[in-house]
Amino acid sequence: MPTEPDLRGISVESEGAHLRECEVDGVSIAYEVTGEGEPVVLVCGCGQPAIAWQLEQVPALTAAGYQVVTFDNRGVAPSSSPPAPYSIDDMVRDTLGLIDHLGLGPLRIAGYSMGGWVAETMAIRHADRVRGAVFIGSCNVATAWEKAITTVERDLARAGHDMPPLFFATETLRYLPNHELQDDTVVDTWLALIGDQEPWPNPGRLGQYEACLAWSNDLERTRAWPSISVPCLVLSFEHDVDSPPARAREAAATIPGARFVEIPGASHLGVFTHGQAVAAALVDFFTSL
C-alpha cells in the first residue's frame, strides 16, 4: 500500500492527549489517548504518522463522546523499527498488546489503508475484542496496480538507495484524482506541506512494504470475509485506485450485515482531503452500535 502523506512537520494540538509508549514483545509503540468515553482505536496506513488522525477524526470522535487511541505502527517514528520484514499479523499483535496495556475491553476500531487490514484481521480473529470495525480504503481484492506499485516500492526500499524528498512527495501526490493533478494550486499546496519532509528510513519503510505486498498477494485472506460476525462499515473513495469502490462494494456484500459508504470526489487520500466526511461516517456508524 503506497505511503500516505507524511505529516510529521504539522503541529497539532490535541487537548488532553499526551504521547506515551508501551512495549509489545520488544517493540516500542508510541501512542496517545484523547477524550473520555467508550474507546475507539484508529490504526494508521502504510507510512502514516498517527498525528494525521488529529486533523479531523480525533476531534470529531471526542466531540461525540468517545475516548480515542491513536498510535504509530512499528516502522514509523517515534515507535521503534525492528528489522524487516513485518507482517500484518505483527501489527495485529502490536495493536492487541497496546489494547491490553491500556486495559480496554471490547472496542470500536477503524483502520485506513494498511491499517484497515489490521482492523479486518481483528474483526475476523478477535471478534470478542471488537464491537464494530471500519475498513477505510482497504477492503478489496488487490488490484493489478496495487500489487505492481507496492512491488516497486518494496524493491526500492530493499535496494536502500537514497531518494530525494521530492520523490516521496510526488509518490503521494500521484494518488490524487487526475483533474486535481492538473491544478497547479492543488499541487503547489501539497508540495508546500510535504515536499521537504525527511525521507522515510529503513528498516521501517522496507518492513511495512513487505507486509503490504504479502497481504496484497494473498487471495486466500478474502475467503474469510463471510465469517466476520461483528458490525462492519466498508468506507470507500470514488477515485481510489488502490481500493476501487466497485471492488470494495463487492467485498462488503460478502460480509454479513456490512454497510457500504462511498465518499464522492475523494481518492485514496480521502482521509486527508475529505477528513470531515470520513469523520462523520465514523461517528455515524459507531454511534449506531
C-alpha positions in Angstrom: 0.0 0.0 0.0 1.6 3.3 -1.0 2.9 5.7 1.5 0.3 8.1 2.9 1.1 11.8 3.3 4.0 12.4 5.8 2.5 15.0 8.2 5.3 14.8 10.8 6.0 18.5 10.2 2.5 19.6 11.2 1.9 20.8 14.7 -1.5 19.6 16.0 -2.7 20.5 19.5 -4.8 17.7 21.0 -6.4 18.7 24.3 -5.9 16.0 27.0 -3.6 13.9 24.9 0.0 13.0 25.9 2.4 10.9 23.9 3.2 7.7 25.8 5.0 4.5 25.0 4.4 0.8 25.7 6.5 -2.3 25.0 4.9 -5.1 23.0 7.2 -8.1 22.5 10.3 -5.9 22.4 8.8 -3.3 20.1 8.1 0.2 21.5 4.7 1.5 20.4 4.1 5.3 20.8 0.5 6.2 21.4 -1.9 8.9 22.5 -5.2 8.7 24.4 -7.6 11.6 23.8 -11.0 12.3 25.3 -13.3 10.3 27.6 -15.9 7.7 26.9 -16.1 4.3 25.2 -12.9 3.6 23.4 -12.1 3.9 19.7 -8.8 2.7 18.2 -7.6 4.2 15.0 -5.0 2.2 13.0 -2.6 4.1 10.6 -1.9 3.3 7.0 1.5 2.5 5.5 3.9 5.2 6.5 1.2 7.3 8.0 2.1 9.1 11.2 -0.6 8.9 13.9 -0.7 12.7 14.2 -2.6 12.8 10.9 -5.7 11.5 12.8 -5.7 14.6 14.9 -6.6 16.9 12.0 -10.2 15.7 11.6 -11.1 12.3 13.0 -9.9 12.6 16.6 -11.7 15.9 17.3 -15.0 14.6 15.8 -14.9 11.4 17.7 -14.0 13.0 21.1 -16.8 15.6 20.5 -19.1 12.7 20.0 -18.2 11.3 23.4 -15.5 8.8 22.6 -12.1 8.1 24.0 -9.7 7.8 21.0 -6.5 5.8 21.0 -4.0 6.6 18.2 -0.6 5.1 17.7 2.3 4.8 15.3 2.7 1.4 13.8 6.1 -0.4 14.1 8.4 1.2 11.5 7.2 4.8 11.9 8.8 7.0 14.5 8.5 7.6 17.4 7.6 3.9 17.6 10.6 1.6 17.1 11.6 0.0 13.8 12.7 -3.6 14.3 14.4 -5.4 11.4 12.3 -6.1 8.3 10.2 -7.8 7.2 7.0 -7.1 9.0 3.6 -8.7 8.6 0.0 -7.6 9.1 -0.1 -10.3 11.9 2.8 -8.5 13.6 0.9 -5.3 13.6 -2.2 -7.0 14.8 -0.2 -8.3 17.8 1.1 -4.8 18.4 -2.5 -3.5 18.4 -3.6 -6.2 20.8 -0.7 -5.5 23.0 -1.5 -1.9 23.2 -5.2 -2.6 23.9 -4.1 -5.0 26.7 -1.7 -2.4 28.1 -4.5 0.1 28.3 -6.8 -2.5 29.8 -9.5 -1.9 27.3 -12.5 -4.2 26.8 -14.4 -4.7 23.5 -14.0 -1.6 21.5 -14.6 0.1 18.2 -11.8 0.1 15.7 -11.1 1.8 12.4 -8.2 1.3 10.1 -7.1 3.2 7.0 -5.3 1.5 4.1 -2.8 -0.9 5.6 -4.5 -0.2 9.0 -7.7 -1.4 7.5 -6.1 -4.8 7.1 -5.2 -4.8 10.8 -8.8 -3.9 11.7 -10.1 -6.6 9.3 -7.9 -9.2 10.9 -9.1 -8.1 14.3 -12.7 -8.5 13.3 -12.1 -12.0 11.9 -9.7 -13.5 14.5 -10.5 -11.4 17.6 -14.2 -10.8 17.3 -14.6 -10.9 21.1 -12.4 -7.8 21.3 -14.3 -5.8 18.7 -17.7 -4.1 19.0 -17.6 -2.7 15.5 -15.0 -2.2 12.7 -14.5 0.3 9.9 -12.3 -0.6 6.9 -11.2 2.7 5.1 -9.8 2.4 1.6 -8.7 -1.1 2.2 -11.3 -3.9 1.9 -11.0 -5.4 -1.6 -9.3 -8.0 -3.8 -6.0 -6.4 -4.6 -5.8 -4.6 -8.0 -3.0 -5.2 -10.5 -2.0 -1.6 -9.9 -1.7 -2.0 -6.2 0.4 -5.1 -6.5 2.7 -3.6 -9.1 3.3 -0.3 -7.4 3.9 -1.9 -4.0 6.4 -4.3 -5.6 8.3 -1.2 -6.9 8.2 0.5 -3.6 9.4 -2.7 -1.8 12.2 -3.1 -4.3 13.3 0.5 -3.9 13.3 0.1 -0.1 15.2 -3.2 -0.4 17.8 -1.6 -2.6 18.4 1.1 0.0 19.0 4.0 -2.4 18.8 7.5 -1.0 15.8 9.1 -2.6 15.2 12.9 -2.6 12.3 14.3 -0.5 10.5 15.4 -3.7 10.3 11.7 -4.8 8.3 10.8 -1.7 6.1 13.9 -2.1 5.2 13.0 -5.7 4.8 9.4 -4.7 1.9 10.6 -2.5 0.5 13.2 -4.9 0.0 10.7 -7.7 -2.9 9.3 -5.7 -4.9 12.5 -6.2 -7.6 12.4 -8.9 -6.1 13.3 -12.3 -8.1 16.6 -12.5 -6.5 17.8 -9.3 -3.0 16.9 -10.6 -3.7 19.3 -13.4 -4.4 22.1 -11.0 -1.1 23.9 -10.1 -2.7 25.4 -6.9 -3.5 22.0 -5.6 -0.1 20.5 -6.4 1.8 23.5 -5.0 -0.2 23.4 -1.8 0.6 19.7 -1.3 4.3 20.3 -2.1 4.4 23.1 0.5 3.0 20.7 3.0 5.1 17.6 2.4 7.7 18.5 -0.2 10.6 18.8 2.2 9.9 16.1 4.7 12.8 13.8 5.6 12.7 10.5 3.7 11.2 7.5 5.5 14.1 5.4 6.5 14.7 1.7 6.6 14.1 -0.7 8.2 10.6 0.7 8.8 10.0 1.5 5.2 11.1 -1.9 3.9 9.3 -3.7 6.8 5.9 -2.1 6.1 6.1 -2.5 2.3 7.0 -6.2 2.8 3.8 -6.5 5.0 1.7 -4.7 2.4 3.0 -6.8 -0.6 2.5 -10.1 1.2 -1.1 -9.1 2.1 -1.9 -7.9 -1.5 -0.7 -11.1 -3.0 -2.7 -13.3 -0.6 -6.0 -14.0 -2.2 -6.9 -16.7 0.4 -7.5 -13.9 3.0 -10.5 -12.7 1.1 -12.3 -16.0 1.8 -12.6 -15.1 5.5 -14.9 -12.1 4.8 -18.2 -14.2 5.1 -17.0 -15.3 8.6 -17.0 -11.8 10.1 -19.6 -11.6 12.8 -19.1 -8.1 14.2 -20.8 -5.0 12.7 -18.7 -3.5 9.9 -18.6 -0.5 7.7 -16.6 -0.6 4.4 -15.7 3.1 3.7 -14.7 3.7 0.1 -13.5 6.7 -2.0 -14.8 7.5 -5.5 -11.4 7.9 -7.2 -9.4 5.3 -5.1 -7.1 3.3 -7.5 -5.9 1.0 -4.7 -9.3 0.1 -3.3 -11.8 0.9 -6.1 -15.4 1.4 -5.0 -16.6 -1.4 -7.2 -14.3 -3.9 -5.5 -15.0 -2.5 -2.1 -18.7 -2.8 -2.7 -18.2 -6.4 -3.8 -16.2 -7.2 -0.6 -18.8 -5.5 1.6 -21.5 -7.7 0.0 -19.8 -10.8 1.3 -19.6 -9.6 4.9 -22.8 -10.4 6.8 -24.7 -7.2 7.5 -21.9 -4.9 6.5 -22.6 -1.3 5.5 -21.0 0.3 2.5 -20.4 4.0 2.1 -18.7 5.8 -0.8 -17.3 9.3 -0.4 -17.7 11.2 -3.7 -14.8 13.2 -5.1 -12.2 11.5 -2.9 -9.2 9.5 -3.9 -7.1 7.1 -1.8 -6.0 10.2 0.1 -9.6 10.8 1.2 -8.8 10.5 4.9 -6.8 13.8 4.5 -8.6 15.6 1.6 -12.1 14.7 2.8 -11.4 14.3 6.5 -14.7 15.8 7.7 -16.7 13.3 5.6 -14.6 10.4 6.9 -15.0 11.6 10.5 -18.8 12.0 10.0 -19.1 8.4 8.6 -17.1 7.1 11.6 -19.3 8.9 14.2 -22.5 7.9 12.4 -21.5 4.2 12.3 -20.0 4.0 15.8 -23.0 5.7 17.5 -25.3 3.2 15.8 -23.8 0.3 17.6 
